[in-house]
C-alpha cells in the first residue's frame, strides 16, 4: 500500500510538473519569440549582466535550506519559520549591497544605464525570498498541481505585460518589469494557495541542523552560479553586451528542452527518492529507470534542435540572431548531459552526502576554468567545444561516486544511454543537410520538422525501444479518451 501510494504520488508529481513545465516553457517560448523580434541583442545582454549578480544572490538567499527541508522527513513548524526568517533577512542585506554597488557595476561594464536597471531589477530578490519556503512546502508534499496553476498564471500575465511594454518602446525595461511582475504574482499566488502563515519564531537548533546539510549545497550552488557568471563576464567584457545577448539566447533555446526535463526530474525525484532513502535496492531500480526514461527524450530532442538551429532561429526571431544559430548546435550537444548530472547529484543529496556534492562541484569548476580561458583568448566557438569536453569529464566525476555508493557505475550508465545517442545521430544527420536545399528557410523548416518526427517514430517502432513503448502506453489512453469523446 505504501509503495503504491508513493508510486501514485510520483506519477502525479511527474505529470503535473511536466504539465507545468511544458505550459510555462511554451508560453515563455512564444513570449520570447515576440520579445526577441521587438528588442535587440544588446537589451538581452544588459539583462544578462544583471543576472550575473542575481544568480549568485539567489543561491545565497536560499542557502541550501530548501534541499535540507525537503530531505528532512519530520520537518517542524520551527524549521519552516526559521528558514523563512533567514531567507528574508539575507535578501534584504544583499539588495542593500547591490543598491549601493550599482554605480561600480555600471563603471565596470561601461554602461551607465546599469545603475537604475540594477537597482530596480534586483528588487526581485526580496520578492522571491518571500516565496522560497512556500514553494518548498508544496514540493515536499509533492503537490505540483498547485505549482502548475501558479506557473501558468504567472507566465501568462507577465508575458503579456512584457510584450505590451516592448511594443510601446520600453526597450530593456520591458524585460525588467516582466521579471518583477512574474516574481510578484508567483509569490502572491504561493501564499494564497499554500495557506501557511509564518510565525516570527527563530530556532537556533533548527538553523544549525538544517544549515549543517544546507551550507554545502549553498556553496555548490554558488560555484555553479559563479561559473555561469564568469562566462557572462568574459563574453560581455571581451566582446560586447550584444554578443552576450546572442550567447544567452542560444542557451535559452537549448534549455527549453534539456533545462525543462532536468527541472522536472530534479524537483520530483528528490522528494520521492528521499522517502525511500533507506531501501537501496528500490533506489537503484528507480534511479536507473529515471535515467533511461529521461535520456530517451532528452538526447534525440536536443540533437534535433541542433540540426534545425539555423532555419529555426531565422524563421522565429530573425536574421539579427545569426550568431545564436551558430552557437546553438554545440550548446545542444553538451546540454544532453544535464539530466545525467542532475540525477547523479540528486542521488548524493538523497543519501545525505552533501560533502561529496560540494567536493565534486569544486573539482568540476576548477576543470571548467579551461573553457573560460579559451573563451577569453581564442573565441566563443572554441569555448563551446571546450565546454563539451568539460561536461564529459564532469559526467565521469558525478557518476563515479553515485555508482560507488549504489553499484551503478559510469560504464553501466553509458551502456544504458548509448542507444539513445545512436538514435539521435541517425535522426539528426539527414535533417541537418536538408538546410542546404535551394529553398527559403520558411519551406526548409517544416520539411525538417516533418522528416525528424517521421524518422524518430520509424526508428522507435522498428527497434521496439522499451522506453518508447512505455511512453506510448502512458499516452495512448489519453488519446483514446479524446477520440472516444
TIKE-173957 format. One record per residue (C-alpha): z, x, y; residue number from 0. Coordinates in steps of 0.5 Angstrom, whole numbers. Layout:
TIKE-173957
     Z     X     Y seq
     Z     X     Y NUM
...
//
This chain:
TIKE-173957
     Z     X     Y seq
     0     0     0   0
     2     6     5   1
    -5     9     3   2
    -9     3     4   3
    -5     2    11   4
    -7     9    13   5
   -14     8    11   6
   -15     2    15   7
   -12     5    21   8
   -16    11    20   9
   -23     6    19  10
   -21     2    25  11
   -19     8    29  12
   -26    12    28  13
   -29     5    29  14
   -26     3    36  15
   -26    11    38  16
   -33    11    36  17
   -35     5    40  18
   -31     7    46  19
   -35    14    46  20
   -42    11    45  21
   -41     6    50  22
   -38    11    55  23
   -43    16    53  24
   -49    11    54  25
   -46     9    61  26
   -45    16    63  27
   -52    18    61  28
   -55    12    65  29
   -51    13    71  30
   -52    21    70  31
   -60    20    70  32
   -60    16    76  33
   -55    20    80  34
   -59    27    78  35
   -65    23    81  36
   -61    22    87  37
   -57    28    88  38
   -59    36    88  39
   -57    41    83  40
   -53    44    89  41
   -49    38    89  42
   -47    38    82  43
   -46    46    83  44
   -41    44    88  45
   -37    39    84  46
   -38    45    78  47
   -34    50    83  48
   -28    45    84  49
   -28    43    76  50
   -26    51    75  51
   -19    49    78  52
   -18    42    76  53
   -19    44    69  54
   -14    49    69  55
    -9    45    73  56
   -10    39    68  57
    -8    44    62  58
    -2    46    65  59
     0    39    67  60
    -1    37    60  61
     3    43    58  62
     1    41    50  63
     6    35    51  64
     1    30    48  65
     0    34    42  66
     7    35    41  67
     9    28    42  68
     3    25    37  69
     5    30    32  70
    13    28    32  71
    14    23    27  72
    20    20    30  73
    19    21    38  74
    24    17    42  75
    24    14    49  76
    28    20    52  77
    22    24    49  78
    17    20    53  79
    21    19    59  80
    22    27    59  81
    14    28    58  82
    13    23    64  83
    17    27    69  84
    15    34    67  85
     7    32    68  86
     8    28    74  87
    12    34    77  88
     7    39    75  89
     2    35    78  90
     5    35    85  91
     6    42    85  92
    -1    44    83  93
    -4    39    88  94
     0    42    94  95
    -2    49    92  96
    -9    47    91  97
    -9    44    98  98
    -6    50   102  99
   -11    54    98 100
   -17    50    99 101
   -20    55   105 102
   -19    61   101 103
   -23    58    95 104
   -29    56   101 105
   -29    63   103 106
   -30    66    96 107
   -36    62    94 108
   -38    62   102 109
   -39    54   102 110
   -35    51   108 111
   -35    44   105 112
   -31    46    99 113
   -25    46   104 114
   -25    38   104 115
   -28    37    98 116
   -23    41    94 117
   -17    37    98 118
   -20    30    96 119
   -22    31    89 120
   -16    34    87 121
   -12    28    88 122
   -15    26    81 123
    -9    31    78 124
    -4    27    81 125
    -7    20    79 126
    -9    23    72 127
    -2    25    71 128
     1    18    71 129
    -3    16    65 130
    -2    22    60 131
     4    19    57 132
     1    12    57 133
    -5    15    53 134
    -1    19    49 135
     3    13    46 136
    -4     9    45 137
    -7    15    41 138
     0    16    37 139
    -1     8    35 140
    -8    10    33 141
   -10     4    38 142
   -17     6    40 143
   -19    -1    41 144
   -15    -2    48 145
   -17     5    50 146
   -25     3    48 147
   -24    -3    53 148
   -21     1    58 149
   -26     6    58 150
   -32     1    58 151
   -29    -2    65 152
   -27     5    68 153
   -34     8    67 154
   -38     1    69 155
   -34     0    75 156
   -34     8    77 157
   -41     9    75 158
   -44     3    80 159
   -40     6    85 160
   -42    13    85 161
   -50    10    84 162
   -49     6    91 163
   -46    12    95 164
   -51    16    92 165
   -57    11    94 166
   -54    11   101 167
   -54    18   102 168
   -47    20   101 169
   -49    26    97 170
   -44    30    93 171
   -38    25    96 172
   -41    20    91 173
   -39    25    85 174
   -32    26    88 175
   -31    18    90 176
   -34    16    83 177
   -29    21    79 178
   -23    19    83 179
   -24    12    82 180
   -25    13    75 181
   -18    16    74 182
   -15    11    78 183
   -18     5    74 184
   -16     8    68 185
    -9    10    70 186
    -8     2    72 187
   -11    -1    66 188
    -7     4    61 189
    -1     2    65 190
    -3    -6    65 191
    -5    -6    57 192
     1    -1    55 193
     7    -5    57 194
    11     1    57 195
    15     3    64 196
    18    10    64 197
    25    11    66 198
    28    16    71 199
    31    20    65 200
    30    27    63 201
    33    30    57 202
    33    38    56 203
    34    37    49 204
    27    33    48 205
    24    38    53 206
    26    44    49 207
    24    41    43 208
    17    39    45 209
    16    45    49 210
    17    49    43 211
    11    47    40 212
     7    45    46 213
     7    51    50 214
     3    55    45 215
    -2    49    45 216
    -2    50    53 217
    -4    57    53 218
    -9    56    48 219
   -12    50    53 220
   -11    55    59 221
   -15    60    55 222
   -21    55    54 223
   -21    53    61 224
   -21    60    64 225
   -26    62    59 226
   -31    56    61 227
   -29    57    69 228
   -30    65    68 229
   -37    62    66 230
   -38    58    72 231
   -35    63    77 232
   -40    68    74 233
   -46    63    75 234
   -44    61    82 235
   -43    68    85 236
   -48    72    81 237
   -53    67    82 238
   -52    60    86 239
   -49    53    86 240
   -56    50    85 241
   -56    55    78 242
   -49    53    76 243
   -52    46    77 244
   -57    47    72 245
   -53    50    67 246
   -47    45    67 247
   -53    39    67 248
   -55    42    60 249
   -48    43    58 250
   -47    35    60 251
   -53    33    56 252
   -51    37    50 253
   -44    34    50 254
   -47    27    50 255
   -47    28    42 256
   -43    34    40 257
   -38    33    45 258
   -37    26    43 259
   -37    27    36 260
   -32    32    37 261
   -27    28    41 262
   -28    22    36 263
   -26    27    30 264
   -20    30    34 265
   -17    24    37 266
   -17    20    31 267
   -16    26    25 268
   -10    29    29 269
    -5    23    29 270
    -8    21    22 271
    -7    27    18 272
     0    28    22 273
     2    22    18 274
     0    26    11 275
     2    33    13 276
     7    33     7 277
     1    32     2 278
    -3    38     2 279
    -8    35    -4 280
    -9    29     0 281
   -10    33     7 282
   -15    38     4 283
   -19    32     1 284
   -19    28     7 285
   -21    35    11 286
   -27    36     7 287
   -30    29     8 288
   -29    29    15 289
   -33    36    16 290
   -38    34    12 291
   -39    27    15 292
   -38    30    22 293
   -43    35    21 294
   -48    31    17 295
   -49    27    24 296
   -48    33    29 297
   -53    38    26 298
   -59    34    26 299
   -58    31    32 300
   -57    37    36 301
   -63    40    33 302
   -67    34    35 303
   -64    34    42 304
   -66    41    43 305
   -73    40    40 306
   -75    35    45 307
   -71    38    51 308
   -77    39    56 309
   -80    32    55 310
   -73    29    55 311
   -71    32    62 312
   -77    32    65 313
   -78    24    64 314
   -71    23    65 315
   -69    27    71 316
   -75    30    74 317
   -78    37    74 318
   -73    40    79 319
   -68    40    73 320
   -73    45    69 321
   -68    51    68 322
   -63    46    65 323
   -69    44    60 324
   -70    52    59 325
   -62    52    57 326
   -61    46    53 327
   -64    48    46 328
   -60    54    46 329
   -54    50    48 330
   -55    45    43 331
   -56    50    37 332
   -49    53    39 333
   -46    47    40 334
   -47    44    33 335
   -41    49    31 336
   -36    45    36 337
   -34    40    31 338
   -32    45    26 339
   -28    49    31 340
   -24    42    33 341
   -23    40    25 342
   -20    47    23 343
   -16    48    29 344
   -13    41    28 345
   -11    43    21 346
    -7    48    24 347
    -4    44    29 348
    -2    38    24 349
     2    44    20 350
     5    46    26 351
     2    53    26 352
     1    53    34 353
     3    60    34 354
    -3    61    29 355
    -7    57    34 356
    -5    61    40 357
    -7    67    37 358
   -14    65    35 359
   -15    63    42 360
   -13    70    45 361
   -17    74    40 362
   -23    69    41 363
   -23    69    48 364
   -23    77    48 365
   -29    77    44 366
   -32    71    49 367
   -32    76    54 368
   -38    79    52 369
   -43    74    53 370
   -40    73    60 371
   -41    81    62 372
   -48    79    59 373
   -49    73    64 374
   -47    77    70 375
   -51    83    69 376
   -57    81    65 377
   -58    74    65 378
   -57    67    63 379
   -61    66    57 380
   -59    73    54 381
   -52    70    55 382
   -53    64    51 383
   -56    68    46 384
   -49    72    46 385
   -45    65    46 386
   -49    63    40 387
   -46    70    36 388
   -39    69    39 389
   -39    62    36 390
   -41    64    29 391
   -35    69    30 392
   -30    64    32 393
   -32    60    26 394
   -30    65    21 395
   -24    66    25 396
   -22    59    25 397
   -24    57    18 398
   -20    64    15 399
   -13    61    17 400
   -14    54    15 401
   -18    56     9 402
   -12    61     7 403
    -7    55     8 404
   -11    50     5 405
   -15    53     0 406
   -22    51     3 407
   -25    58     5 408
   -30    59    10 409
   -35    60     5 410
   -33    53     2 411
   -35    50     9 412
   -41    54    10 413
   -44    51     3 414
   -42    44     5 415
   -45    44    11 416
   -51    49    10 417
   -56    43     7 418
   -55    39    14 419
   -58    45    18 420
   -63    46    13 421
   -65    38    14 422
   -64    40    22 423
   -69    45    22 424
   -74    42    17 425
   -74    36    22 426
   -74    40    29 427
   -80    45    28 428
   -85    40    28 429
   -82    35    33 430
   -82    42    38 431
   -89    43    37 432
   -91    36    39 433
   -90    38    46 434
   -96    43    46 435
  -101    37    45 436
  -105    36    51 437
  -102    30    54 438
   -97    27    59 439
   -89    28    57 440
   -89    21    58 441
   -93    20    52 442
   -90    26    48 443
   -83    24    49 444
   -84    17    45 445
   -88    21    40 446
   -83    26    39 447
   -77    21    38 448
   -81    16    33 449
   -83    23    29 450
   -76    25    29 451
   -73    19    27 452
   -78    18    21 453
   -77    25    19 454
   -70    24    18 455
   -70    18    14 456
   -75    20    10 457
   -71    26     8 458
   -65    23     7 459
   -68    18     3 460
   -72    23    -2 461
   -66    28    -2 462
   -61    22    -3 463
   -56    25     1 464
   -49    23     0 465
   -46    22     7 466
   -53    18     9 467
   -51    13     3 468
   -44    13     5 469
   -46    11    13 470
   -51     7    10 471
   -46     3     6 472
   -42     2    12 473
   -47     0    17 474
   -51    -5    12 475
   -46   -10    12 476
   -46   -11    20 477
   -54   -11    20 478
   -54   -17    14 479
   -49   -21    18 480
   -53   -20    24 481
   -60   -22    20 482
   -56   -28    17 483
   -54   -31    23 484
//
